[in-house]
Amino acid sequence: MPQPSRIPPAALSGMGDWDATIVWSLIPEVVTWRLRAPRGEIRYLKVSRLGREPTLTAERNRMQWASTHLPVPRC
């Protein structure tokens, strides 16, 4: 069984002490992490295999469009 990818170190710049939990995965192509700061702030990080379609940029664009119609995470 394929293992989930690790979070790229550059994506965690300044967040080395945050807890990371996988909340969704399509292993090994896409993994979504829930990041929690020591003081409770929550962020989500999606990591995708380079060259995968649709791209994360396309997903961001759809989320920005959807934000005018319903609550979605900030990009």
C-alpha positions in Angstrom: 0.0 0.0 0.0 1.4 3.4 -0.9 2.4 5.7 2.0 1.3 9.3 2.2 3.9 11.9 1.3 5.6 14.0 3.9 4.9 17.7 4.1 7.6 19.6 2.1 9.9 21.4 4.6 9.5 24.7 2.8 5.7 24.5 3.4 6.2 24.5 7.1 8.4 27.6 7.3 7.8 29.1 10.7 5.4 26.2 11.7 7.9 23.6 12.9 6.2 23.2 16.3 2.7 22.8 14.8 0.9 19.4 14.9 0.1 17.8 11.5 -2.6 15.3 10.9 -3.8 13.8 7.6 -7.5 14.6 7.1 -7.8 13.3 3.5 -5.7 11.5 1.0 -5.7 10.1 -2.4 -2.3 8.3 -1.8 0.2 9.1 -3.2 -1.2 11.9 -5.5 -2.9 14.3 -3.0 -2.7 14.6 0.7 -4.5 17.2 2.8 -3.1 18.0 6.3 -4.7 19.8 9.2 -2.1 21.9 10.9 -2.7 23.1 14.5 -0.5 25.7 16.2 0.4 25.4 19.9 -2.0 28.2 20.6 -4.8 26.6 18.7 -4.8 28.3 15.3 -5.9 25.8 12.5 -4.7 25.8 8.9 -5.0 23.2 6.1 -2.3 22.3 3.6 -2.9 20.3 0.5 0.1 18.6 -1.1 -0.2 17.4 -4.7 2.1 15.5 -7.0 3.7 17.8 -9.5 2.0 17.7 -12.9 -1.3 16.3 -11.5 -4.5 17.6 -13.1 -6.5 19.5 -12.0 -3.7 21.6 -10.5 -3.8 23.2 -7.1 -3.9 26.6 -8.8 -7.1 25.6 -10.6 -8.5 24.4 -7.3 -7.6 27.7 -5.6 -9.4 29.6 -8.4 -12.5 27.5 -7.9 -12.4 28.1 -4.2 -12.1 31.9 -4.7 -15.1 31.8 -7.0 -17.1 29.6 -4.6 -16.3 32.0 -1.7 -18.7 34.5 -3.2 -21.5 32.0 -2.8 -20.7 29.9 0.3 -18.2 29.7 3.2 -14.9 28.1 2.0 -11.4 28.0 3.5 -9.3 31.1 2.6 -6.6 30.5 -0.1 
